[in-house]
């Protein structure tokens, strides 16, 4: 299944997998005992589209503008109608989180990840699996 929900796609795929597992639990249907879900975004492949009013009614005469889906769907906070970078800056300011504190947190996260990889913890969570893509390969 392809989900086009920008940043929410990965989480939505996990929710769908969970719902499928829950739906079939205790029914005797064995096809959904294990599911793999996740997602990734490709900002470099976002496109430009026509505004909704042009798509619905057509372009009769004159010019129109294109909508940058990277900016409109990917980087704008739909609730506040502002760039998410500004939202992050506002939250950091409101809660007095300095850039140095953010950098320290990121560095700690990196060190934890590095330690998990080096200790073998990450490898212990990996499971081999086989599957096919949409073309059956």
C-alpha positions as CSV (number, residue, x, y, z in Angstrom):
1,X,0.0,0.0,0.0
2,X,1.3,3.5,-0.8
3,X,0.5,6.2,1.6
4,X,1.1,9.8,0.6
5,X,0.9,11.6,3.9
6,X,4.3,13.3,3.8
7,X,6.0,13.0,7.2
8,X,3.1,10.9,8.6
9,X,3.4,8.1,6.1
10,X,5.7,5.9,8.1
11,X,3.5,6.2,11.2
12,X,0.3,5.7,9.2
13,X,1.8,2.4,7.8
14,X,2.5,1.2,11.3
15,X,-1.1,2.0,12.4
16,X,-2.5,0.1,9.4
17,X,-0.3,-2.9,10.2
18,X,-1.4,-2.8,13.8
19,X,-5.1,-2.6,12.8
20,X,-4.6,-5.6,10.4
21,X,-3.0,-7.7,13.2
22,X,-5.7,-6.7,15.6
23,X,-8.5,-7.4,13.1
24,X,-7.3,-10.9,12.5
25,X,-6.4,-11.8,16.1
26,X,-8.4,-14.8,17.3
27,X,-10.3,-15.3,14.1
28,X,-8.2,-18.3,12.9
29,X,-6.9,-16.3,10.0
30,X,-3.1,-16.9,9.9
31,X,-2.1,-14.7,7.0
32,X,-1.3,-11.7,9.2
33,X,0.8,-13.1,12.1
34,X,3.7,-10.8,11.2
35,X,3.7,-7.5,9.4
36,X,6.5,-5.1,8.4
37,X,5.7,-1.5,8.2
38,X,7.6,1.7,7.8
39,X,8.3,4.5,5.4
40,X,10.6,7.1,4.0
41,X,10.3,10.4,2.3
42,X,12.1,11.8,-0.8
43,X,11.9,15.5,-0.6
44,X,14.0,15.8,-3.8
45,X,11.2,14.0,-5.7
46,X,8.3,16.3,-4.6
47,X,6.6,17.9,-7.5
48,X,4.7,21.0,-8.5
49,X,0.9,20.8,-8.9
50,X,-1.9,23.0,-10.0
51,X,-4.1,24.7,-7.3
52,X,-7.3,22.8,-6.5
53,X,-9.5,25.5,-8.1
54,X,-7.7,25.1,-11.4
55,X,-7.8,21.3,-11.2
56,X,-11.5,21.3,-10.5
57,X,-12.7,24.0,-12.9
58,X,-9.8,24.1,-15.4
59,X,-7.8,27.1,-16.6
60,X,-10.0,29.2,-18.8
61,X,-7.9,32.3,-19.7
62,X,-4.9,33.9,-18.2
63,X,-2.1,32.7,-15.9
64,X,-2.0,30.4,-12.9
65,X,0.6,29.5,-10.4
66,X,2.0,26.1,-9.5
67,X,2.1,24.8,-5.9
68,X,5.4,23.5,-4.6
69,X,4.3,20.4,-2.7
70,X,7.6,20.2,-0.8
71,X,6.8,23.6,0.8
72,X,3.0,23.2,0.9
73,X,2.7,19.6,2.1
74,X,6.1,19.0,3.6
75,X,7.5,22.0,5.3
76,X,4.4,24.0,6.3
77,X,2.5,23.6,9.6
78,X,-1.1,23.2,8.3
79,X,-2.5,24.3,11.6
80,X,-0.6,27.6,12.0
81,X,0.1,28.1,8.3
82,X,3.8,28.8,8.9
83,X,7.1,27.1,8.0
84,X,7.9,24.3,10.5
85,X,11.4,25.7,10.9
86,X,9.8,28.8,12.5
87,X,7.6,26.6,14.6
88,X,10.6,24.8,15.9
89,X,12.3,28.1,16.7
90,X,9.2,29.4,18.5
91,X,9.0,26.2,20.6
92,X,12.6,26.4,21.5
93,X,12.2,30.1,22.5
94,X,9.0,29.4,24.5
95,X,10.6,26.7,26.5
96,X,14.0,28.4,26.6
97,X,15.8,25.5,24.9
98,X,19.2,26.9,23.7
99,X,20.9,25.8,20.5
100,X,23.7,24.5,22.7
101,X,21.2,22.3,24.6
102,X,19.8,21.0,21.3
103,X,23.2,20.2,20.0
104,X,24.1,18.4,23.3
105,X,20.9,16.4,23.1
106,X,21.7,15.4,19.5
107,X,25.2,14.4,20.4
108,X,24.0,12.2,23.3
109,X,21.5,10.6,20.9
110,X,24.3,9.9,18.4
111,X,26.5,8.4,21.2
112,X,23.6,6.1,22.4
113,X,23.1,4.9,18.8
114,X,26.8,4.3,18.3
115,X,27.0,2.3,21.6
116,X,23.9,0.2,20.6
117,X,25.5,-0.6,17.2
118,X,28.9,-1.4,18.7
119,X,27.5,-3.6,21.5
120,X,25.5,-5.7,19.1
121,X,22.2,-4.6,20.5
122,X,21.0,-3.4,17.1
123,X,22.0,-6.7,15.4
124,X,20.1,-8.6,18.1
125,X,16.9,-6.9,16.9
126,X,17.3,-7.7,13.2
127,X,15.3,-10.5,11.7
128,X,16.0,-12.0,8.3
129,X,13.1,-12.0,5.9
130,X,12.2,-12.5,2.3
131,X,9.5,-10.7,0.3
132,X,8.5,-9.4,-3.1
133,X,8.1,-6.0,-4.4
134,X,5.1,-4.6,-6.3
135,X,6.3,-6.3,-9.5
136,X,6.6,-9.7,-7.8
137,X,10.4,-9.8,-7.7
